[in-house]
């Protein structure tokens, strides 16, 4: 990642399966939207009101939704699935259903681009950040929950192998924990072809994605100023990287289930 002060150089389709409620989610989309200037809060209000429970009613999991502190026109969210087959089934049900049909024009009117999407899986069993039961606020809540999610997309020369994943476990994660990260997740590209082509994903691009949840922006900034990532972690990643890291400091929306 390039930094200023940043670190990272068979259940029914109509309800969430048990695996998506209580265990690690085996398939995740990282969705990064570029919006028209001044329209982010419009989309967030609509999303939090209309697109959370209605997606989860189709077997999808809305893991978290966020504002990017470094780009006022970017909205980032994470969506989970039990497997590829139920991904296609759930997406078809939601995007073909009455709620999206009723609100799609309003949502699309806020967006410049919604195709910057990676389809991911946990880098090893238990590597996901999303295993806790959702702690989502009730509809209508406007108070913002605490936390800062540092999200980094590391473009790789080749799909992540055992040596790189061992580095994540043995070097990178300890640096983050010692610096105050409350929860950490590691993901790699899911190799399966996109089975819902109506929503594009970035295919053929091997990546490693790291997510680190801090209690607050101040806690993250304190870690960044300490220099441990730049000194002890970032140089070890260089042999695997194919280009600059894409980095985001994200704060949860009022109804994000992922927060501190």
C-alpha positions in Angstrom: 0.0 0.0 0.0 1.1 3.6 -0.5 0.8 5.4 2.7 0.7 8.8 4.2 -0.4 7.5 7.7 -1.9 4.2 6.4 -0.7 0.8 7.4 -1.3 -1.6 4.6 1.3 -0.9 1.9 -28.8 -26.3 1.7 -30.8 -23.9 3.4 -33.8 -22.1 2.1 -32.9 -19.1 -0.2 -35.5 -17.1 1.7 -33.6 -16.9 5.0 -30.0 -16.7 6.1 -28.4 -20.1 6.5 -26.9 -21.0 9.8 -23.4 -20.8 8.3 -24.0 -17.1 7.4 -25.5 -16.3 10.8 -22.9 -17.7 13.2 -19.9 -19.2 11.3 -17.3 -17.9 8.9 -18.7 -16.8 5.6 -17.1 -18.8 2.8 -17.6 -16.4 -0.1 -17.4 -12.6 0.0 -17.8 -9.7 -2.4 -15.8 -6.5 -1.7 -17.8 -3.8 -3.5 -16.4 -0.3 -4.1 -18.7 2.3 -5.7 -17.7 5.6 -7.1 -20.6 8.1 -6.6 -21.6 11.4 -8.0 -20.4 14.3 -5.8 -22.6 14.9 -2.8 -24.7 11.8 -3.3 -23.1 9.4 -0.8 -25.4 10.0 2.1 -28.4 9.7 -0.2 -27.3 6.2 -1.2 -26.4 5.2 2.4 -29.8 6.3 3.7 -31.5 4.3 0.9 -29.3 1.3 1.4 -29.6 1.1 5.1 -33.4 1.5 4.9 -34.3 -0.7 1.9 -31.4 -3.1 1.0 -30.3 -4.8 4.2 -33.1 -7.1 5.4 -34.4 -7.5 1.9 -31.1 -9.0 0.7 -30.8 -11.2 3.7 -34.3 -12.5 3.1 -32.9 -14.0 -0.1 -30.1 -15.8 1.7 -27.4 -13.1 1.2 -25.5 -11.6 4.1 -24.8 -7.8 4.3 -21.6 -7.9 6.3 -20.9 -4.2 6.5 -21.2 -0.9 4.7 -18.8 2.0 5.0 -17.8 5.6 4.1 -14.3 6.0 2.8 -12.6 8.7 4.8 -10.1 9.5 2.0 -12.7 9.8 -0.8 -16.0 11.6 -0.2 -17.4 10.0 -3.3 -16.7 6.4 -2.4 -19.1 3.9 -0.8 -17.7 0.4 0.2 -19.6 -2.6 1.3 -19.1 -6.3 1.9 -21.6 -9.0 1.0 -21.4 -12.7 1.9 -22.7 -16.0 0.4 -22.9 -19.6 1.5 -21.6 -20.9 -1.9 -21.5 -20.0 -5.6 -24.8 -21.7 -6.4 -26.7 -19.8 -3.6 -24.9 -16.6 -4.7 -26.5 -16.9 -8.2 -29.9 -17.9 -6.7 -30.0 -15.1 -4.1 -28.8 -12.4 -6.4 -31.4 -13.3 -9.0 -34.1 -13.3 -6.4 -33.1 -9.9 -5.0 -32.4 -8.0 -8.2 -35.4 -9.5 -9.9 -37.6 -8.7 -6.9 -39.9 -5.9 -6.0 -37.7 -3.9 -3.6 -34.8 -3.5 -6.1 -37.2 -2.8 -8.9 -38.9 0.0 -6.8 -35.6 1.7 -5.8 -33.1 0.8 -8.4 -33.4 4.1 -10.3 -32.8 6.1 -7.2 -29.8 4.0 -6.3 -28.3 4.0 -9.7 -28.7 7.8 -10.0 -26.1 8.2 -7.2 -23.5 6.1 -8.9 -20.8 6.8 -11.4 -19.4 3.2 -11.3 -20.4 0.1 -9.4 -18.2 -2.5 -11.2 -15.1 -2.3 -9.0 -15.8 -5.6 -7.2 -13.7 -8.5 -6.1 -15.1 -12.0 -5.4 -13.1 -13.5 -2.5 -12.9 -16.4 -0.1 -11.1 -16.6 3.3 -7.4 -17.2 2.8 -7.6 -20.2 5.1 -10.2 -21.7 7.4 -11.1 -19.2 10.0 -9.3 -16.3 8.3 -12.5 -14.3 7.7 -13.4 -11.2 9.7 -17.1 -11.9 9.7 -17.7 -14.8 12.1 -19.4 -12.9 14.9 -23.2 -12.7 14.9 -24.4 -9.5 13.3 -24.7 -6.4 15.7 -26.7 -4.3 13.3 -28.7 -1.4 14.6 -32.5 -1.3 14.1 -34.0 0.3 11.0 -34.2 4.1 11.4 -31.1 4.4 13.5 -28.9 7.3 12.5 -26.2 7.2 15.2 -22.9 6.0 13.7 -21.3 3.1 15.5 -17.6 3.2 16.5 -14.7 1.7 14.6 -12.4 2.1 11.6 -11.9 -0.7 9.1 -8.5 -0.5 7.3 -9.0 -2.4 4.0 -6.1 -3.2 1.7 -6.2 -4.9 -1.7 -2.7 -6.3 -2.5 -2.4 -7.1 -6.3 -0.4 -10.3 -6.6 2.0 -11.7 -9.3 0.3 -15.1 -8.9 -2.5 -16.6 -6.8 -1.6 -16.5 -3.1 0.4 -19.6 -2.0 1.3 -21.2 1.3 4.3 -19.0 1.9 2.4 -15.8 1.6 -0.4 -17.0 3.8 2.1 -18.1 6.4 3.5 -14.6 6.3 0.0 -13.2 7.0 -0.5 -15.5 10.0 3.0 -15.3 11.5 4.1 -11.7 10.7 1.4 -9.4 9.4 -1.4 -10.3 11.8 0.8 -10.1 15.0 1.9 -6.6 13.9 -1.7 -5.5 13.5 -2.8 -7.1 16.8 0.0 -5.6 18.8 -0.9 -2.2 17.2 -4.5 -2.4 18.5 -6.5 -4.2 15.7 -9.5 -5.8 17.4 -10.4 -8.1 14.5 -8.4 -9.1 11.4 -9.5 -10.9 8.2 -7.5 -12.2 5.2 -9.1 -13.0 1.8 -7.9 -14.2 -1.6 -9.4 -14.2 -5.0 -12.2 -16.8 -5.6 -11.2 -18.6 -8.8 -14.8 -19.7 -9.8 -16.2 -17.8 -12.8 -18.7 -15.1 -12.0 -22.1 -16.9 -12.2 -24.2 -13.7 -12.1 -22.8 -11.7 -15.1 -25.4 -9.0 -14.7 -23.1 -7.8 -11.8 -19.5 -7.7 -13.1 -16.5 -8.6 -10.9 -12.8 -8.2 -11.5 -11.8 -11.6 -12.8 -8.3 -12.9 -13.6 -6.7 -10.5 -11.0 -5.2 -12.5 -8.1 -5.3 -10.4 -5.0 -4.8 -10.7 -1.2 -7.2 -8.6 0.8 -6.5 -7.6 4.4 -9.1 -6.2 6.7 -8.2 -4.8 10.2 -10.8 -3.3 12.5 -9.7 -0.7 15.0 -11.7 0.9 17.8 -11.6 4.3 16.2 -9.8 6.5 13.6 -7.6 7.8 16.5 -6.6 4.2 17.4 -5.6 3.5 13.8 -3.7 6.8 13.5 -1.7 6.0 16.6 -0.7 2.6 15.1 0.3 4.3 11.9 2.4 6.8 13.6 4.2 4.0 15.5 5.7 2.8 12.3 5.5 -0.9 13.0 3.8 -1.8 9.8 6.3 0.2 7.6 9.2 -1.3 9.5 8.2 -4.9 10.2 5.5 -5.8 7.8 5.4 -3.9 4.6 8.9 -4.8 3.3 8.1 -8.5 3.6 5.2 -8.2 1.1 7.3 -6.8 -1.8 8.3 -10.1 -3.5 4.6 -11.0 -4.0 3.2 -7.7 -5.2 2.4 -6.9 -8.8 1.6 -3.3 -8.3 0.6 -0.6 -5.7 -1.7 -1.5 -2.9 -5.3 -0.1 -3.0 -6.0 1.2 0.5 -9.1 2.5 2.3 -9.8 3.9 5.7 -13.5 3.0 6.2 -16.0 4.1 8.9 -19.3 2.1 9.3 -22.7 3.5 8.4 -25.4 3.6 11.1 -26.6 0.1 10.2 -23.3 -1.7 9.4 -23.1 -5.0 11.2 -19.3 -4.8 11.1 -18.1 -2.2 13.6 -16.0 -1.9 16.7 
